[in-house]
Amino acid sequence: MFSKRIQTLSSFIKPYKKIADVGCDHGYLIIDAFLRHKIEFAQAIDNKQGPLENARQNIAKYDFYDKVQFSLSDGIEDLDIGVEVVIIAGLGGNAIVDILTKDIDKLRNVKRLILQPNRNQYDVRKWAQEYNWAIVNEEIIEENEVFYEIIALERAKETIIYTEEELTFGPLLIQKRGEVFVKKWQQEYQYLSSLINRLDHNLEKTHLLKKESLMIKEIIHEGKECR
């Protein structure tokens, strides 16, 4: 059985059957997608030979090996035209945005993006807004004391404008306001509070941190809704 993170990522694929995993590492996401979600095609992409070879060796153990295309390339520059879902997980938000923006034309046939930024989730949601991709699903999980936010995007039918709260916390995560979501932001609130106490001499920095901590408090403690 694969990690909770891998299983959550692959659960976002349905109903599509053709995927690309950018930064495929050991190929576990592709294996899980074939075994549990009956996908029909996968492109394993990595810009390093080592991880790509690891994925090849792991996937070679299964009878769907011939349905996987292995690509030693940077980002989505060699994305197969038949791919319906692009998955980019485990990178920083800025790196994900750079990959998508650099080869934006390669996404013309893509129906869904599944993104799991390790940090700077705000920047990923901001990119989605600017390039007219709607947030259709979000999940936050905790595994080994690490929080992971997974964001699914599809092309928006109309212009979408997200609030600052939605860009920061995630519009759907705010609506769900689940236990893990609250736990993450309670920890962040406590961290900011302790930081503020140590930075009283820096008024400008303290003001910014207080503004951020107040926004967190409104979301998790006062039950503030979006829109």
Phi and psi in degrees as GROMACS dihedral restraints (atoms count N, CA, C in turn):
[ dihedral_restraints ]
;  ai    aj    ak    al  type     phi  dphi    fc
    3     4     5     6     1   -87.3    20    10
    4     5     6     7     1   171.8    20    10
    6     7     8     9     1   -63.5    20    10
    7     8     9    10     1   161.2    20    10
    9    10    11    12     1   -59.2    20    10
   10    11    12    13     1   -38.5    20    10
   12    13    14    15     1   -62.0    20    10
   13    14    15    16     1   -47.4    20    10
   15    16    17    18     1   -61.2    20    10
   16    17    18    19     1   -46.3    20    10
   18    19    20    21     1   -65.4    20    10
   19    20    21    22     1   -36.6    20    10
   21    22    23    24     1   -68.1    20    10
   22    23    24    25     1   -42.8    20    10
   24    25    26    27     1   -57.8    20    10
   25    26    27    28     1   -48.2    20    10
   27    28    29    30     1   -69.0    20    10
   28    29    30    31     1   -26.2    20    10
   30    31    32    33     1   -68.4    20    10
   31    32    33    34     1   -18.2    20    10
   33    34    35    36     1   -80.8    20    10
   34    35    36    37     1    -6.5    20    10
   36    37    38    39     1   -73.4    20    10
   37    38    39    40     1   -39.3    20    10
   39    40    41    42     1   -52.6    20    10
   40    41    42    43     1   140.5    20    10
   42    43    44    45     1   -95.7    20    10
   43    44    45    46     1    13.2    20    10
   45    46    47    48     1   -82.0    20    10
   46    47    48    49     1   160.4    20    10
   48    49    50    51     1  -124.7    20    10
   49    50    51    52     1    -6.2    20    10
   51    52    53    54     1  -127.6    20    10
   52    53    54    55     1   117.5    20    10
   54    55    56    57     1  -127.3    20    10
   55    56    57    58     1   161.8    20    10
   57    58    59    60     1  -130.1    20    10
   58    59    60    61     1   131.2    20    10
   60    61    62    63     1  -108.0    20    10
   61    62    63    64     1   108.2    20    10
   63    64    65    66     1   -90.1    20    10
   64    65    66    67     1   118.3    20    10
   66    67    68    69     1    82.9    20    10
   67    68    69    70     1    56.8    20    10
   69    70    71    72     1   -71.9    20    10
   70    71    72    73     1   -16.5    20    10
   72    73    74    75     1    54.1    20    10
   73    74    75    76     1  -113.8    20    10
   75    76    77    78     1   -92.2    20    10
   76    77    78    79     1    -1.5    20    10
   78    79    80    81     1    81.0    20    10
   79    80    81    82     1     9.7    20    10
   81    82    83    84     1   -64.8    20    10
   82    83    84    85     1   -36.9    20    10
   84    85    86    87     1   -63.0    20    10
   85    86    87    88     1   -42.5    20    10
   87    88    89    90     1   -64.5    20    10
   88    89    90    91     1   -43.3    20    10
   90    91    92    93     1   -60.5    20    10
   91    92    93    94     1   -46.9    20    10
   93    94    95    96     1   -62.5    20    10
   94    95    96    97     1   -38.5    20    10
   96    97    98    99     1   -65.6    20    10
   97    98    99   100     1   -39.4    20    10
   99   100   101   102     1   -68.2    20    10
  100   101   102   103     1   -45.2    20    10
  102   103   104   105     1   -71.0    20    10
  103   104   105   106     1   -42.1    20    10
  105   106   107   108     1  -100.4    20    10
  106   107   108   109     1   -25.4    20    10
  108   109   110   111     1  -120.8    20    10
  109   110   111   112     1     5.2    20    10
  111   112   113   114     1    53.7    20    10
  112   113   114   115     1    43.7    20    10
  114   115   116   117     1   -67.9    20    10
  115   116   117   118     1   165.5    20    10
  117   118   119   120     1  -111.1    20    10
  118   119   120   121     1   -18.5    20    10
  120   121   122   123     1  -156.5    20    10
  121   122   123   124     1   143.6    20    10
  123   124   125   126     1  -142.4    20    10
  124   125   126   127     1   142.6    20    10
  126   127   128   129     1  -112.8    20    10
  127   128   129   130     1   117.7    20    10
  129   130   131   132     1   -93.2    20    10
  130   131   132   133     1   117.4    20    10
  132   133   134   135     1  -119.1    20    10
  133   134   135   136     1   132.4    20    10
  135   136   137   138     1  -153.0    20    10
  136   137   138   139     1   149.9    20    10
  138   139   140   141     1   -94.8    20    10
  139   140   141   142     1     8.0    20    10
  141   142   143   144     1  -126.6    20    10
  142   143   144   145     1   136.6    20    10
  144   145   146   147     1   -64.1    20    10
  145   146   147   148     1   -39.0    20    10
  147   148   149   150     1   -58.3    20    10
  148   149   150   151     1   -57.7    20    10
  150   151   152   153     1   -59.7    20    10
  151   152   153   154     1   -37.1    20    10
  153   154   155   156     1   -65.0    20    10
  154   155   156   157     1   -39.9    20    10
  156   157   158   159     1   -68.6    20    10
  157   158   159   160     1   -36.9    20    10
  159   160   161   162     1   -59.2    20    10
  160   161   162   163     1   -44.9    20    10
  162   163   164   165     1   -63.0    20    10
  163   164   165   166     1   -42.7    20    10
  165   166   167   168     1   -59.8    20    10
  166   167   168   169     1   -46.1    20    10
  168   169   170   171     1   -65.1    20    10
  169   170   171   172     1   -40.0    20    10
  171   172   173   174     1   -69.0    20    10
  172   173   174   175     1   -42.1    20    10
  174   175   176   177     1   -72.8    20    10
  175   176   177   178     1   -27.1    20    10
  177   178   179   180     1   -62.3    20    10
  178   179   180   181     1   -15.9    20    10
  180   181   182   183     1   -76.8    20    10
  181   182   183   184     1    -7.8    20    10
  183   184   185   186     1  -116.6    20    10
  184   185   186   187     1   157.3    20    10
  186   187   188   189     1   -77.0    20    10
  187   188   189   190     1    -4.3    20    10
  189   190   191   192     1   -93.8    20    10
  190   191   192   193     1    11.2    20    10
  192   193   194   195     1   -53.4    20    10
  193   194   195   196     1   -40.9    20    10
  195   196   197   198     1   -73.3    20    10
  196   197   198   199     1    -3.6    20    10
  198   199   200   201     1   -98.5    20    10
  199   200   201   202     1     6.9    20    10
  201   202   203   204     1  -113.4    20    10
  202   203   204   205     1   130.6    20    10
  204   205   206   207     1  -103.5    20    10
  205   206   207   208     1   129.4    20    10
  207   208   209   210     1  -105.2    20    10
  208   209   210   211     1   125.4    20    10
  210   211   212   213     1  -127.1    20    10
  211   212   213   214     1   117.7    20    10
  213   214   215   216     1   -88.3    20    10
  214   215   216   217     1    95.2    20    10
  216   217   218   219     1  -157.0    20    10
  217   218   219   220     1   169.8    20    10
  219   220   221   222     1   -95.9    20    10
  220   221   222   223     1   118.0    20    10
  222   223   224   225     1    61.3    20    10
  223   224   225   226     1  -130.6    20    10
  225   226   227   228     1  -109.1    20    10
  226   227   228   229     1    19.9    20    10
  228   229   230   231     1   -63.3    20    10
  229   230   231   232     1   -26.7    20    10
  231   232   233   234     1  -114.3    20    10
  232   233   234   235     1    31.5    20    10
  234   235   236   237     1   -61.9    20    10
  235   236   237   238     1   131.7    20    10
  237   238   239   240     1   -65.0    20    10
  238   239   240   241     1   138.7    20    10
  240   241   242   243     1   -68.8    20    10
  241   242   243   244     1   -15.6    20    10
  243   244   245   246     1   -89.1    20    10
  244   245   246   247     1    -4.7    20    10
  246   247   248   249     1   -67.6    20    10
  247   248   249   250     1   131.3    20    10
  249   250   251   252     1   -98.0    20    10
  250   251   252   253     1   -31.8    20    10
  252   253   254   255     1  -128.6    20    10
  253   254   255   256     1   126.7    20    10
  255   256   257   258     1  -107.1    20    10
  256   257   258   259     1   128.8    20    10
  258   259   260   261     1  -115.5    20    10
  259   260   261   262     1   124.9    20    10
  261   262   263   264     1  -128.6    20    10
  262   263   264   265     1   111.8    20    10
  264   265   266   267     1  -131.9    20    10
  265   266   267   268     1   145.6    20    10
  267   268   269   270     1    88.9    20    10
  268   269   270   271     1     6.7    20    10
  270   271   272   273     1  -106.6    20    10
  271   272   273   274     1   167.7    20    10
  273   274   275   276     1   -70.4    20    10
  274   275   276   277     1   156.1    20    10
  276   277   278   279     1   -58.7    20    10
  277   278   279   280     1   -39.3    20    10
  279   280   281   282     1   -65.0    20    10
  280   281   282   283     1   -38.6    20    10
  282   283   284   285     1   -65.8    20    10
  283   284   285   286     1   -40.8    20    10
  285   286   287   288     1   -62.8    20    10
  286   287   288   289     1   -45.1    20    10
  288   289   290   291     1   -60.7    20    10
  289   290   291   292     1   -42.5    20    10
  291   292   293   294     1   -61.1    20    10
  292   293   294   295     1   -43.9    20    10
  294   295   296   297     1   -61.2    20    10
  295   296   297   298     1   -46.5    20    10
  297   298   299   300     1   -68.8    20    10
  298   299   300   301     1   -39.5    20    10
  300   301   302   303     1   -73.1    20    10
  301   302   303   304     1   -39.3    20    10
  303   304   305   306     1   -59.0    20    10
  304   305   306   307     1   -39.8    20    10
  306   307   308   309     1  -124.9    20    10
  307   308   309   310     1    48.1    20    10
  309   310   311   312     1   -57.7    20    10
  310   311   312   313     1   -31.5    20    10
  312   313   314   315     1   -66.4    20    10
  313   314   315   316     1   -21.4    20    10
  315   316   317   318     1   -71.7    20    10
  316   317   318   319     1   -12.1    20    10
  318   319   320   321     1   -90.7    20    10
  319   320   321   322     1     6.8    20    10
  321   322   323   324     1   -59.1    20    10
  322   323   324   325     1   -32.9    20    10
  324   325   326   327     1  -100.7    20    10
  325   326   327   328     1    -1.0    20    10
  327   328   329   330     1   -79.0    20    10
  328   329   330   331     1   134.6    20    10
  330   331   332   333     1   -98.3    20    10
  331   332   333   334     1   -28.0    20    10
  333   334   335   336     1  -144.7    20    10
  334   335   336   337     1   143.3    20    10
  336   337   338   339     1  -114.2    20    10
  337   338   339   340     1   131.0    20    10
  339   340   341   342     1  -115.8    20    10
  340   341   342   343     1   113.3    20    10
  342   343   344   345     1  -122.5    20    10
  343   344   345   346     1   135.0    20    10
  345   346   347   348     1  -131.4    20    10
  346   347   348   349     1    83.1    20    10
  348   349   350   351     1   -74.7    20    10
  349   350   351   352     1   135.5    20    10
  351   352   353   354     1   -71.7    20    10
  352   353   354   355     1   -23.7    20    10
  354   355   356   357     1  -158.0    20    10
  355   356   357   358     1   172.9    20    10
  357   358   359   360     1    55.7    20    10
  358   359   360   361     1    44.5    20    10
  360   361   362   363     1   -61.8    20    10
  361   362   363   364     1   -31.0    20    10
  363   364   365   366     1   -54.3    20    10
  364   365   366   367     1   -45.4    20    10
  366   367   368   369     1   -65.9    20    10
  367   368   369   370     1   -33.8    20    10
  369   370   371   372     1   -68.0    20    10
  370   371   372   373     1   -43.8    20    10
  372   373   374   375     1   -67.3    20    10
  373   374   375   376     1   -36.1    20    10
  375   376   377   378     1   -64.2    20    10
  376   377   378   379     1   -41.1    20    10
  378   379   380   381     1   -60.7    20    10
  379   380   381   382     1   -44.8    20    10
  381   382   383   384     1   -57.0    20    10
  382   383   384   385     1   -44.4    20    10
  384   385   386   387     1   -63.1    20    10
  385   386   387   388     1   -45.4    20    10
  387   388   389   390     1   -66.8    20    10
  388   389   390   391     1   -33.2    20    10
  390   391   392   393     1  -102.8    20    10
  391   392   393   394     1    13.3    20    10
  393   394   395   396     1    63.6    20    10
  394   395   396   397     1    44.5    20    10
  396   397   398   399     1  -108.9    20    10
  397   398   399   400     1   131.6    20    10
  399   400   401   402     1   -92.3    20    10
  400   401   402   403     1   143.3    20    10
  402   403   404   405     1   -79.8    20    10
  403   404   405   406     1   112.7    20    10
  405   406   407   408     1  -104.5    20    10
  406   407   408   409     1   -16.5    20    10
  408   409   410   411     1  -159.5    20    10
  409   410   411   412     1   146.7    20    10
  411   412   413   414     1  -145.5    20    10
  412   413   414   415     1   146.0    20    10
  414   415   416   417     1  -144.8    20    10
  415   416   417   418     1   144.8    20    10
  417   418   419   420     1  -124.4    20    10
  418   419   420   421     1   130.7    20    10
  420   421   422   423     1  -129.2    20    10
  421   422   423   424     1   161.6    20    10
  423   424   425   426     1  -122.2    20    10
  424   425   426   427     1   130.9    20    10
  426   427   428   429     1  -143.7    20    10
  427   428   429   430     1   125.9    20    10
  429   430   431   432     1    53.2    20    10
  430   431   432   433     1    41.8    20    10
  432   433   434   435     1    65.3    20    10
  433   434   435   436     1    21.8    20    10
  435   436   437   438     1  -120.0    20    10
  436   437   438   439     1   136.7    20    10
  438   439   440   441     1   -93.8    20    10
  439   440   441   442     1   137.6    20    10
  441   442   443   444     1  -126.8    20    10
  442   443   444   445     1   128.1    20    10
  444   445   446   447     1  -105.9    20    10
  445   446   447   448     1   128.0    20    10
  447   448   449   450     1  -115.8    20    10
  448   449   450   451     1   129.1    20    10
  450   451   452   453     1  -123.5    20    10
  451   452   453   454     1   125.6    20    10
  453   454   455   456     1  -107.9    20    10
  454   455   456   457     1   131.7    20    10
  456   457   458   459     1  -121.8    20    10
  457   458   459   460     1   143.7    20    10
  459   460   461   462     1  -135.9    20    10
  460   461   462   463     1   159.0    20    10
  462   463   464   465     1   -60.6    20    10
  463   464   465   466     1   132.4    20    10
  465   466   467   468     1   -79.0    20    10
  466   467   468   469     1   142.0    20    10
  468   469   470   471     1   -81.4    20    10
  469   470   471   472     1   -19.2    20    10
  471   472   473   474     1  -147.0    20    10
  472   473   474   475     1   166.1    20    10
  474   475   476   477     1   -63.0    20    10
  475   476   477   478     1   134.0    20    10
  477   478   479   480     1  -117.5    20    10
  478   479   480   481     1   132.2    20    10
  480   481   482   483     1  -120.5    20    10
  481   482   483   484     1   117.8    20    10
  483   484   485   486     1   -94.3    20    10
  484   485   486   487     1   146.6    20    10
  486   487   488   489     1   -75.0    20    10
  487   488   489   490     1   168.5    20    10
  489   490   491   492     1   -60.4    20    10
  490   491   492   493     1   -39.0    20    10
  492   493   494   495     1   -63.2    20    10
  493   494   495   496     1   -42.5    20    10
  495   496   497   498     1   -66.6    20    10
  496   497   498   499     1   -39.0    20    10
  498   499   500   501     1   -66.8    20    10
  499   500   501   502     1   -35.3    20    10
  501   502   503   504     1   -77.9    20    10
  502   503   504   505     1   -48.5    20    10
  504   505   506   507     1  -101.5    20    10
  505   506   507   508     1   -20.6    20    10
  507   508   509   510     1    97.3    20    10
  508   509   510   511     1   120.7    20    10
  510   511   512   513     1   -59.9    20    10
  511   512   513   514     1   -40.1    20    10
  513   514   515   516     1   -80.0    20    10
  514   515   516   517     1   -31.8    20    10
  516   517   518   519     1   -66.9    20    10
  517   518   519   520     1   -35.2    20    10
  519   520   521   522     1   -64.5    20    10
  520   521   522   523     1   -43.0    20    10
  522   523   524   525     1   -63.0    20    10
  523   524   525   526     1   -42.7    20    10
  525   526   527   528     1   -71.6    20    10
  526   527   528   529     1   -42.8    20    10
  528   529   530   531     1    42.4    20    10
  529   530   531   532     1    56.5    20    10
  531   532   533   534     1   -77.2    20    10
  532   533   534   535     1   176.1    20    10
  534   535   536   537     1   -61.3    20    10
  535   536   537   538     1   -43.3    20    10
  537   538   539   540     1   -68.2    20    10
  538   539   540   541     1   -40.5    20    10
  540   541   542   543     1   -56.7    20    10
  541   542   543   544     1   -49.8    20    10
  543   544   545   546     1   -62.8    20    10
  544   545   546   547     1   -41.5    20    10
  546   547   548   549     1   -61.7    20    10
  547   548   549   550     1   -44.9    20    10
  549   550   551   552     1   -59.2    20    10
  550   551   552   553     1   -47.8    20    10
  552   553   554   555     1   -79.2    20    10
  553   554   555   556     1   -23.0    20    10
  555   556   557   558     1   -66.0    20    10
  556   557   558   559     1   -41.5    20    10
  558   559   560   561     1   -63.9    20    10
  559   560   561   562     1   -41.4    20    10
  561   562   563   564     1   -65.9    20    10
  562   563   564   565     1   -39.3    20    10
  564   565   566   567     1   -62.4    20    10
  565   566   567   568     1   -44.2    20    10
  567   568   569   570     1   -64.6    20    10
  568   569   570   571     1   -39.0    20    10
  570   571   572   573     1   -64.3    20    10
  571   572   573   574     1   -45.7    20    10
  573   574   575   576     1   -63.8    20    10
  574   575   576   577     1   -38.3    20    10
  576   577   578   579     1   -61.9    20    10
  577   578   579   580     1   -42.9    20    10
  579   580   581   582     1   -68.5    20    10
  580   581   582   583     1   -34.1    20    10
  582   583   584   585     1   -67.8    20    10
  583   584   585   586     1   -41.6    20    10
  585   586   587   588     1   -60.0    20    10
  586   587   588   589     1   -40.3    20    10
  588   589   590   591     1   -64.1    20    10
  589   590   591   592     1   -25.4    20    10
  591   592   593   594     1   -92.8    20    10
  592   593   594   595     1    -7.7    20    10
  594   595   596   597     1  -117.7    20    10
  595   596   597   598     1    25.6    20    10
  597   598   599   600     1   -57.0    20    10
  598   599   600   601     1   -27.2    20    10
  600   601   602   603     1   -75.8    20    10
  601   602   603   604     1   -19.6    20    10
  603   604   605   606     1  -102.5    20    10
  604   605   606   607     1    89.4    20    10
  606   607   608   609     1   -64.7    20    10
  607   608   609   610     1   -40.3    20    10
  609   610   611   612     1   -65.0    20    10
  610   611   612   613     1   -48.1    20    10
  612   613   614   615     1   -63.7    20    10
  613   614   615   616     1   -41.6    20    10
  615   616   617   618     1   -61.9    20    10
  616   617   618   619     1   -40.2    20    10
  618   619   620   621     1   -61.1    20    10
  619   620   621   622     1   -44.5    20    10
  621   622   623   624     1   -64.4    20    10
  622   623   624   625     1   -42.4    20    10
  624   625   626   627     1   -67.0    20    10
  625   626   627   628     1   -38.1    20    10
  627   628   629   630     1   -65.6    20    10
  628   629   630   631     1   -37.9    20    10
  630   631   632   633     1   -63.8    20    10
  631   632   633   634     1   -42.9    20    10
  633   634   635   636     1   -66.4    20    10
  634   635   636   637     1   -43.6    20    10
  636   637   638   639     1   -66.8    20    10
  637   638   639   640     1   -33.4    20    10
  639   640   641   642     1   -65.6    20    10
  640   641   642   643     1   -40.4    20    10
  642   643   644   645     1   -62.5    20    10
  643   644   645   646     1   -41.3    20    10
  645   646   647   648     1   -62.6    20    10
  646   647   648   649     1   -45.3    20    10
  648   649   650   651     1   -59.9    20    10
  649   650   651   652     1   -41.9    20    10
  651   652   653   654     1   -63.2    20    10
  652   653   654   655     1   -37.8    20    10
  654   655   656   657     1   -72.7    20    10
  655   656   657   658     1   -49.3    20    10
  657   658   659   660     1   -93.5    20    10
  658   659   660   661     1   -24.5    20    10
  660   661   662   663     1  -104.3    20    10
  661   662   663   664     1   -28.7    20    10
  663   664   665   666     1  -106.8    20    10
  664   665   666   667     1    -0.7    20    10
  666   667   668   669     1    65.6    20    10
  667   668   669   670     1    36.5    20    10
  669   670   671   672     1   -67.1    20    10
  670   671   672   673     1   129.8    20    10
  672   673   674   675     1   -95.9    20    10
  673   674   675   676     1   155.5    20    10
  675   676   677   678     1   -84.0    20    10
  676   677   678   679     1   148.8    20    10
